[in-house]
Protein backbone atom coordinates (compact mmCIF):
# COMPACT_ATOMS: atom_id res chain seq x y z
CA UNK A 1 0.00 0.00 0.00
CA UNK A 2 1.19 3.51 -0.63
CA UNK A 3 0.86 6.48 1.71
CA UNK A 4 -1.50 9.18 0.52
CA UNK A 5 -2.47 12.47 2.06
CA UNK A 6 -6.06 12.28 3.30
CA UNK A 7 -7.90 12.76 6.56
CA UNK A 8 -9.97 9.54 6.63
CA UNK A 9 -8.00 7.31 4.28
CA UNK A 10 -4.73 6.06 5.72
CA UNK A 11 -3.43 3.84 2.87
CA UNK A 12 -4.45 2.83 -0.63
CA UNK A 13 -3.28 0.22 -3.10
CA UNK A 14 -4.40 -0.53 -6.63
CA UNK A 15 -3.92 -3.77 -8.56
CA UNK A 16 -4.59 -2.97 -12.23
CA UNK A 17 -4.72 -6.52 -13.57
CA UNK A 18 -7.46 -7.38 -11.08
CA UNK A 19 -9.02 -3.87 -11.12
CA UNK A 20 -8.89 -4.06 -7.34
CA UNK A 21 -8.65 -1.05 -5.04
CA UNK A 22 -7.73 -1.57 -1.39
CA UNK A 23 -8.30 1.20 1.13
CA UNK A 24 -7.33 1.31 4.79
CA UNK A 25 -9.32 3.81 6.82
CA UNK A 26 -7.67 5.84 9.55
CA UNK A 27 -10.57 5.77 12.02
CA UNK A 28 -10.57 2.00 12.58
CA UNK A 29 -7.68 0.54 10.52
CA UNK A 30 -10.05 -1.69 8.56
CA UNK A 31 -9.01 -2.63 5.03
CA UNK A 32 -11.66 -2.81 2.34
CA UNK A 33 -11.40 -4.13 -1.19
CA UNK A 34 -13.34 -2.44 -3.99
CA UNK A 35 -13.88 -4.60 -7.07
CA UNK A 36 -13.87 -3.78 -10.81
CA UNK A 37 -12.49 -0.28 -10.30
CA UNK A 38 -11.19 1.03 -13.65
CA UNK A 39 -7.62 2.26 -13.77
CA UNK A 40 -8.72 5.77 -14.78
CA UNK A 41 -10.81 6.00 -11.60
CA UNK A 42 -7.74 5.05 -9.58
CA UNK A 43 -5.65 7.71 -11.35
CA UNK A 44 -8.33 10.33 -10.72
CA UNK A 45 -8.51 9.41 -7.04
CA UNK A 46 -4.74 9.47 -6.70
CA UNK A 47 -4.48 12.91 -8.31
CA UNK A 48 -7.48 14.66 -6.77
CA UNK A 49 -7.21 17.52 -4.29
CA UNK A 50 -9.48 15.72 -1.81
CA UNK A 51 -9.06 11.96 -1.82
CA UNK A 52 -11.70 11.57 0.91
CA UNK A 53 -14.30 13.50 -1.07
CA UNK A 54 -13.47 11.67 -4.29
CA UNK A 55 -13.86 8.34 -2.49
CA UNK A 56 -17.23 9.34 -1.04
CA UNK A 57 -18.60 10.64 -4.33
CA UNK A 58 -17.08 8.27 -6.88
CA UNK A 59 -16.20 4.97 -5.21
CA UNK A 60 -17.93 4.14 -1.92
CA UNK A 61 -21.41 3.52 -3.36
CA UNK A 62 -20.36 2.74 -6.94
CA UNK A 63 -18.35 -0.46 -6.50
CA UNK A 64 -18.92 -3.71 -4.67
CA UNK A 65 -16.73 -3.97 -1.58
CA UNK A 66 -15.64 -6.37 1.11
CA UNK A 67 -13.79 -5.90 4.39
CA UNK A 68 -10.72 -8.14 4.37
CA UNK A 69 -9.04 -7.18 7.63
CA UNK A 70 -10.44 -5.96 10.88
CA UNK A 71 -8.12 -3.41 12.43
CA UNK A 72 -7.71 -2.32 16.01
CA UNK A 73 -9.87 0.49 17.31
CA UNK A 74 -7.85 3.50 18.43
Phi and psi restraints in degrees (range 20) as a CNS / XPLOR table:
assign (resid 1 and name C) (resid 2 and name N)
       (resid 2 and name CA) (resid 2 and name C) 1.0 -112.3 20.0 2
assign (resid 2 and name N) (resid 2 and name CA)
       (resid 2 and name C) (resid 3 and name N) 1.0 145.6 20.0 2
assign (resid 2 and name C) (resid 3 and name N)
       (resid 3 and name CA) (resid 3 and name C) 1.0 -74.7 20.0 2
assign (resid 3 and name N) (resid 3 and name CA)
       (resid 3 and name C) (resid 4 and name N) 1.0 132.1 20.0 2
assign (resid 3 and name C) (resid 4 and name N)
       (resid 4 and name CA) (resid 4 and name C) 1.0 -128.7 20.0 2
assign (resid 4 and name N) (resid 4 and name CA)
       (resid 4 and name C) (resid 5 and name N) 1.0 155.9 20.0 2
assign (resid 4 and name C) (resid 5 and name N)
       (resid 5 and name CA) (resid 5 and name C) 1.0 -89.3 20.0 2
assign (resid 5 and name N) (resid 5 and name CA)
       (resid 5 and name C) (resid 6 and name N) 1.0 110.7 20.0 2
assign (resid 5 and name C) (resid 6 and name N)
       (resid 6 and name CA) (resid 6 and name C) 1.0 -160.9 20.0 2
assign (resid 6 and name N) (resid 6 and name CA)
       (resid 6 and name C) (resid 7 and name N) 1.0 157.3 20.0 2
assign (resid 6 and name C) (resid 7 and name N)
       (resid 7 and name CA) (resid 7 and name C) 1.0 -80.7 20.0 2
assign (resid 7 and name N) (resid 7 and name CA)
       (resid 7 and name C) (resid 8 and name N) 1.0 -42.2 20.0 2
assign (resid 7 and name C) (resid 8 and name N)
       (resid 8 and name CA) (resid 8 and name C) 1.0 -104.4 20.0 2
assign (resid 8 and name N) (resid 8 and name CA)
       (resid 8 and name C) (resid 9 and name N) 1.0 -16.6 20.0 2
assign (resid 8 and name C) (resid 9 and name N)
       (resid 9 and name CA) (resid 9 and name C) 1.0 -104.2 20.0 2
assign (resid 9 and name N) (resid 9 and name CA)
       (resid 9 and name C) (resid 10 and name N) 1.0 121.7 20.0 2
assign (resid 9 and name C) (resid 10 and name N)
       (resid 10 and name CA) (resid 10 and name C) 1.0 -89.7 20.0 2
assign (resid 10 and name N) (resid 10 and name CA)
       (resid 10 and name C) (resid 11 and name N) 1.0 -44.7 20.0 2
assign (resid 10 and name C) (resid 11 and name N)
       (resid 11 and name CA) (resid 11 and name C) 1.0 -142.3 20.0 2
assign (resid 11 and name N) (resid 11 and name CA)
       (resid 11 and name C) (resid 12 and name N) 1.0 152.9 20.0 2
assign (resid 11 and name C) (resid 12 and name N)
       (resid 12 and name CA) (resid 12 and name C) 1.0 -140.1 20.0 2
assign (resid 12 and name N) (resid 12 and name CA)
       (resid 12 and name C) (resid 13 and name N) 1.0 151.5 20.0 2
assign (resid 12 and name C) (resid 13 and name N)
       (resid 13 and name CA) (resid 13 and name C) 1.0 -145.3 20.0 2
assign (resid 13 and name N) (resid 13 and name CA)
       (resid 13 and name C) (resid 14 and name N) 1.0 144.9 20.0 2
assign (resid 13 and name C) (resid 14 and name N)
       (resid 14 and name CA) (resid 14 and name C) 1.0 -129.7 20.0 2
assign (resid 14 and name N) (resid 14 and name CA)
       (resid 14 and name C) (resid 15 and name N) 1.0 135.3 20.0 2
assign (resid 14 and name C) (resid 15 and name N)
       (resid 15 and name CA) (resid 15 and name C) 1.0 -118.4 20.0 2
assign (resid 15 and name N) (resid 15 and name CA)
       (resid 15 and name C) (resid 16 and name N) 1.0 95.8 20.0 2
assign (resid 15 and name C) (resid 16 and name N)
       (resid 16 and name CA) (resid 16 and name C) 1.0 -62.2 20.0 2
assign (resid 16 and name N) (resid 16 and name CA)
       (resid 16 and name C) (resid 17 and name N) 1.0 -35.8 20.0 2
assign (resid 16 and name C) (resid 17 and name N)
       (resid 17 and name CA) (resid 17 and name C) 1.0 -63.7 20.0 2
assign (resid 17 and name N) (resid 17 and name CA)
       (resid 17 and name C) (resid 18 and name N) 1.0 -36.8 20.0 2
assign (resid 17 and name C) (resid 18 and name N)
       (resid 18 and name CA) (resid 18 and name C) 1.0 -94.4 20.0 2
assign (resid 18 and name N) (resid 18 and name CA)
       (resid 18 and name C) (resid 19 and name N) 1.0 -6.0 20.0 2
assign (resid 18 and name C) (resid 19 and name N)
       (resid 19 and name CA) (resid 19 and name C) 1.0 52.7 20.0 2
assign (resid 19 and name N) (resid 19 and name CA)
       (resid 19 and name C) (resid 20 and name N) 1.0 46.3 20.0 2
assign (resid 19 and name C) (resid 20 and name N)
       (resid 20 and name CA) (resid 20 and name C) 1.0 -114.9 20.0 2
assign (resid 20 and name N) (resid 20 and name CA)
       (resid 20 and name C) (resid 21 and name N) 1.0 126.9 20.0 2
assign (resid 20 and name C) (resid 21 and name N)
       (resid 21 and name CA) (resid 21 and name C) 1.0 -111.4 20.0 2
assign (resid 21 and name N) (resid 21 and name CA)
       (resid 21 and name C) (resid 22 and name N) 1.0 128.2 20.0 2
assign (resid 21 and name C) (resid 22 and name N)
       (resid 22 and name CA) (resid 22 and name C) 1.0 -113.9 20.0 2
assign (resid 22 and name N) (resid 22 and name CA)
       (resid 22 and name C) (resid 23 and name N) 1.0 133.3 20.0 2
assign (resid 22 and name C) (resid 23 and name N)
       (resid 23 and name CA) (resid 23 and name C) 1.0 -130.4 20.0 2
assign (resid 23 and name N) (resid 23 and name CA)
       (resid 23 and name C) (resid 24 and name N) 1.0 132.2 20.0 2
assign (resid 23 and name C) (resid 24 and name N)
       (resid 24 and name CA) (resid 24 and name C) 1.0 -108.8 20.0 2
assign (resid 24 and name N) (resid 24 and name CA)
       (resid 24 and name C) (resid 25 and name N) 1.0 125.3 20.0 2
assign (resid 24 and name C) (resid 25 and name N)
       (resid 25 and name CA) (resid 25 and name C) 1.0 -91.7 20.0 2
assign (resid 25 and name N) (resid 25 and name CA)
       (resid 25 and name C) (resid 26 and name N) 1.0 141.6 20.0 2
assign (resid 25 and name C) (resid 26 and name N)
       (resid 26 and name CA) (resid 26 and name C) 1.0 -72.1 20.0 2
assign (resid 26 and name N) (resid 26 and name CA)
       (resid 26 and name C) (resid 27 and name N) 1.0 -29.7 20.0 2
assign (resid 26 and name C) (resid 27 and name N)
       (resid 27 and name CA) (resid 27 and name C) 1.0 -72.7 20.0 2
assign (resid 27 and name N) (resid 27 and name CA)
       (resid 27 and name C) (resid 28 and name N) 1.0 -24.7 20.0 2
assign (resid 27 and name C) (resid 28 and name N)
       (resid 28 and name CA) (resid 28 and name C) 1.0 -141.8 20.0 2
assign (resid 28 and name N) (resid 28 and name CA)
       (resid 28 and name C) (resid 29 and name N) 1.0 1.4 20.0 2
assign (resid 28 and name C) (resid 29 and name N)
       (resid 29 and name CA) (resid 29 and name C) 1.0 65.7 20.0 2
assign (resid 29 and name N) (resid 29 and name CA)
       (resid 29 and name C) (resid 30 and name N) 1.0 9.5 20.0 2
assign (resid 29 and name C) (resid 30 and name N)
       (resid 30 and name CA) (resid 30 and name C) 1.0 -68.2 20.0 2
assign (resid 30 and name N) (resid 30 and name CA)
       (resid 30 and name C) (resid 31 and name N) 1.0 149.0 20.0 2
assign (resid 30 and name C) (resid 31 and name N)
       (resid 31 and name CA) (resid 31 and name C) 1.0 -113.7 20.0 2
assign (resid 31 and name N) (resid 31 and name CA)
       (resid 31 and name C) (resid 32 and name N) 1.0 128.9 20.0 2
assign (resid 31 and name C) (resid 32 and name N)
       (resid 32 and name CA) (resid 32 and name C) 1.0 -119.2 20.0 2
assign (resid 32 and name N) (resid 32 and name CA)
       (resid 32 and name C) (resid 33 and name N) 1.0 143.5 20.0 2
assign (resid 32 and name C) (resid 33 and name N)
       (resid 33 and name CA) (resid 33 and name C) 1.0 -103.9 20.0 2
assign (resid 33 and name N) (resid 33 and name CA)
       (resid 33 and name C) (resid 34 and name N) 1.0 137.2 20.0 2
assign (resid 33 and name C) (resid 34 and name N)
       (resid 34 and name CA) (resid 34 and name C) 1.0 -117.9 20.0 2
assign (resid 34 and name N) (resid 34 and name CA)
       (resid 34 and name C) (resid 35 and name N) 1.0 125.7 20.0 2
assign (resid 34 and name C) (resid 35 and name N)
       (resid 35 and name CA) (resid 35 and name C) 1.0 -98.3 20.0 2
assign (resid 35 and name N) (resid 35 and name CA)
       (resid 35 and name C) (resid 36 and name N) 1.0 148.9 20.0 2
assign (resid 35 and name C) (resid 36 and name N)
       (resid 36 and name CA) (resid 36 and name C) 1.0 60.0 20.0 2
assign (resid 36 and name N) (resid 36 and name CA)
       (resid 36 and name C) (resid 37 and name N) 1.0 36.9 20.0 2
assign (resid 36 and name C) (resid 37 and name N)
       (resid 37 and name CA) (resid 37 and name C) 1.0 -85.6 20.0 2
assign (resid 37 and name N) (resid 37 and name CA)
       (resid 37 and name C) (resid 38 and name N) 1.0 117.9 20.0 2
assign (resid 37 and name C) (resid 38 and name N)
       (resid 38 and name CA) (resid 38 and name C) 1.0 -63.3 20.0 2
assign (resid 38 and name N) (resid 38 and name CA)
       (resid 38 and name C) (resid 39 and name N) 1.0 151.5 20.0 2
assign (resid 38 and name C) (resid 39 and name N)
       (resid 39 and name CA) (resid 39 and name C) 1.0 -60.9 20.0 2
assign (resid 39 and name N) (resid 39 and name CA)
       (resid 39 and name C) (resid 40 and name N) 1.0 -35.4 20.0 2
assign (resid 39 and name C) (resid 40 and name N)
       (resid 40 and name CA) (resid 40 and name C) 1.0 -66.7 20.0 2
assign (resid 40 and name N) (resid 40 and name CA)
       (resid 40 and name C) (resid 41 and name N) 1.0 -29.6 20.0 2
assign (resid 40 and name C) (resid 41 and name N)
       (resid 41 and name CA) (resid 41 and name C) 1.0 -68.2 20.0 2
assign (resid 41 and name N) (resid 41 and name CA)
       (resid 41 and name C) (resid 42 and name N) 1.0 -42.0 20.0 2
assign (resid 41 and name C) (resid 42 and name N)
       (resid 42 and name CA) (resid 42 and name C) 1.0 -60.2 20.0 2
assign (resid 42 and name N) (resid 42 and name CA)
       (resid 42 and name C) (resid 43 and name N) 1.0 -46.2 20.0 2
assign (resid 42 and name C) (resid 43 and name N)
       (resid 43 and name CA) (resid 43 and name C) 1.0 -62.1 20.0 2
assign (resid 43 and name N) (resid 43 and name CA)
       (resid 43 and name C) (resid 44 and name N) 1.0 -40.8 20.0 2
assign (resid 43 and name C) (resid 44 and name N)
       (resid 44 and name CA) (resid 44 and name C) 1.0 -63.6 20.0 2
assign (resid 44 and name N) (resid 44 and name CA)
       (resid 44 and name C) (resid 45 and name N) 1.0 -42.5 20.0 2
assign (resid 44 and name C) (resid 45 and name N)
       (resid 45 and name CA) (resid 45 and name C) 1.0 -63.8 20.0 2
assign (resid 45 and name N) (resid 45 and name CA)
       (resid 45 and name C) (resid 46 and name N) 1.0 -44.0 20.0 2
assign (resid 45 and name C) (resid 46 and name N)
       (resid 46 and name CA) (resid 46 and name C) 1.0 -63.7 20.0 2
assign (resid 46 and name N) (resid 46 and name CA)
       (resid 46 and name C) (resid 47 and name N) 1.0 -30.5 20.0 2
assign (resid 46 and name C) (resid 47 and name N)
       (resid 47 and name CA) (resid 47 and name C) 1.0 -103.7 20.0 2
assign (resid 47 and name N) (resid 47 and name CA)
       (resid 47 and name C) (resid 48 and name N) 1.0 3.2 20.0 2
assign (resid 47 and name C) (resid 48 and name N)
       (resid 48 and name CA) (resid 48 and name C) 1.0 -77.2 20.0 2
assign (resid 48 and name N) (resid 48 and name CA)
       (resid 48 and name C) (resid 49 and name N) 1.0 159.4 20.0 2
assign (resid 48 and name C) (resid 49 and name N)
       (resid 49 and name CA) (resid 49 and name C) 1.0 -72.9 20.0 2
assign (resid 49 and name N) (resid 49 and name CA)
       (resid 49 and name C) (resid 50 and name N) 1.0 -31.1 20.0 2
assign (resid 49 and name C) (resid 50 and name N)
       (resid 50 and name CA) (resid 50 and name C) 1.0 -128.8 20.0 2
assign (resid 50 and name N) (resid 50 and name CA)
       (resid 50 and name C) (resid 51 and name N) 1.0 95.5 20.0 2
assign (resid 50 and name C) (resid 51 and name N)
       (resid 51 and name CA) (resid 51 and name C) 1.0 -61.4 20.0 2
assign (resid 51 and name N) (resid 51 and name CA)
       (resid 51 and name C) (resid 52 and name N) 1.0 -39.6 20.0 2
assign (resid 51 and name C) (resid 52 and name N)
       (resid 52 and name CA) (resid 52 and name C) 1.0 -60.7 20.0 2
assign (resid 52 and name N) (resid 52 and name CA)
       (resid 52 and name C) (resid 53 and name N) 1.0 -46.8 20.0 2
assign (resid 52 and name C) (resid 53 and name N)
       (resid 53 and name CA) (resid 53 and name C) 1.0 -65.3 20.0 2
assign (resid 53 and name N) (resid 53 and name CA)
       (resid 53 and name C) (resid 54 and name N) 1.0 -43.2 20.0 2
assign (resid 53 and name C) (resid 54 and name N)
       (resid 54 and name CA) (resid 54 and name C) 1.0 -59.5 20.0 2
assign (resid 54 and name N) (resid 54 and name CA)
       (resid 54 and name C) (resid 55 and name N) 1.0 -45.0 20.0 2
assign (resid 54 and name C) (resid 55 and name N)
       (resid 55 and name CA) (resid 55 and name C) 1.0 -57.9 20.0 2
assign (resid 55 and name N) (resid 55 and name CA)
       (resid 55 and name C) (resid 56 and name N) 1.0 -48.5 20.0 2
assign (resid 55 and name C) (resid 56 and name N)
       (resid 56 and name CA) (resid 56 and name C) 1.0 -63.5 20.0 2
assign (resid 56 and name N) (resid 56 and name CA)
       (resid 56 and name C) (resid 57 and name N) 1.0 -37.9 20.0 2
assign (resid 56 and name C) (resid 57 and name N)
       (resid 57 and name CA) (resid 57 and name C) 1.0 -86.2 20.0 2
assign (resid 57 and name N) (resid 57 and name CA)
       (resid 57 and name C) (resid 58 and name N) 1.0 -33.6 20.0 2
assign (resid 57 and name C) (resid 58 and name N)
       (resid 58 and name CA) (resid 58 and name C) 1.0 -112.7 20.0 2
assign (resid 58 and name N) (resid 58 and name CA)
       (resid 58 and name C) (resid 59 and name N) 1.0 -15.7 20.0 2
assign (resid 58 and name C) (resid 59 and name N)
       (resid 59 and name CA) (resid 59 and name C) 1.0 -123.4 20.0 2
assign (resid 59 and name N) (resid 59 and name CA)
       (resid 59 and name C) (resid 60 and name N) 1.0 -48.8 20.0 2
assign (resid 59 and name C) (resid 60 and name N)
       (resid 60 and name CA) (resid 60 and name C) 1.0 -53.7 20.0 2
assign (resid 60 and name N) (resid 60 and name CA)
       (resid 60 and name C) (resid 61 and name N) 1.0 -42.3 20.0 2
assign (resid 60 and name C) (resid 61 and name N)
       (resid 61 and name CA) (resid 61 and name C) 1.0 -104.1 20.0 2
assign (resid 61 and name N) (resid 61 and name CA)
       (resid 61 and name C) (resid 62 and name N) 1.0 1.8 20.0 2
assign (resid 61 and name C) (resid 62 and name N)
       (resid 62 and name CA) (resid 62 and name C) 1.0 -96.8 20.0 2
assign (resid 62 and name N) (resid 62 and name CA)
       (resid 62 and name C) (resid 63 and name N) 1.0 -22.6 20.0 2
assign (resid 62 and name C) (resid 63 and name N)
       (resid 63 and name CA) (resid 63 and name C) 1.0 -127.4 20.0 2
assign (resid 63 and name N) (resid 63 and name CA)
       (resid 63 and name C) (resid 64 and name N) 1.0 143.4 20.0 2
assign (resid 63 and name C) (resid 64 and name N)
       (resid 64 and name CA) (resid 64 and name C) 1.0 -63.0 20.0 2
assign (resid 64 and name N) (resid 64 and name CA)
       (resid 64 and name C) (resid 65 and name N) 1.0 141.1 20.0 2
assign (resid 64 and name C) (resid 65 and name N)
       (resid 65 and name CA) (resid 65 and name C) 1.0 -138.2 20.0 2
assign (resid 65 and name N) (resid 65 and name CA)
       (resid 65 and name C) (resid 66 and name N) 1.0 164.7 20.0 2
assign (resid 65 and name C) (resid 66 and name N)
       (resid 66 and name CA) (resid 66 and name C) 1.0 -152.2 20.0 2
assign (resid 66 and name N) (resid 66 and name CA)
       (resid 66 and name C) (resid 67 and name N) 1.0 135.6 20.0 2
assign (resid 66 and name C) (resid 67 and name N)
       (resid 67 and name CA) (resid 67 and name C) 1.0 -79.1 20.0 2
assign (resid 67 and name N) (resid 67 and name CA)
       (resid 67 and name C) (resid 68 and name N) 1.0 128.8 20.0 2
assign (resid 67 and name C) (resid 68 and name N)
       (resid 68 and name CA) (resid 68 and name C) 1.0 -110.6 20.0 2
assign (resid 68 and name N) (resid 68 and name CA)
       (resid 68 and name C) (resid 69 and name N) 1.0 -14.8 20.0 2
assign (resid 68 and name C) (resid 69 and name N)
       (resid 69 and name CA) (resid 69 and name C) 1.0 -148.0 20.0 2
assign (resid 69 and name N) (resid 69 and name CA)
       (resid 69 and name C) (resid 70 and name N) 1.0 129.0 20.0 2
assign (resid 69 and name C) (resid 70 and name N)
       (resid 70 and name CA) (resid 70 and name C) 1.0 -92.1 20.0 2
assign (resid 70 and name N) (resid 70 and name CA)
       (resid 70 and name C) (resid 71 and name N) 1.0 120.0 20.0 2
assign (resid 70 and name C) (resid 71 and name N)
       (resid 71 and name CA) (resid 71 and name C) 1.0 -88.1 20.0 2
assign (resid 71 and name N) (resid 71 and name CA)
       (resid 71 and name C) (resid 72 and name N) 1.0 178.6 20.0 2
assign (resid 71 and name C) (resid 72 and name N)
       (resid 72 and name CA) (resid 72 and name C) 1.0 -88.9 20.0 2
assign (resid 72 and name N) (resid 72 and name CA)
       (resid 72 and name C) (resid 73 and name N) 1.0 135.6 20.0 2
assign (resid 72 and name C) (resid 73 and name N)
       (resid 73 and name CA) (resid 73 and name C) 1.0 -68.7 20.0 2
assign (resid 73 and name N) (resid 73 and name CA)
       (resid 73 and name C) (resid 74 and name N) 1.0 140.6 20.0 2
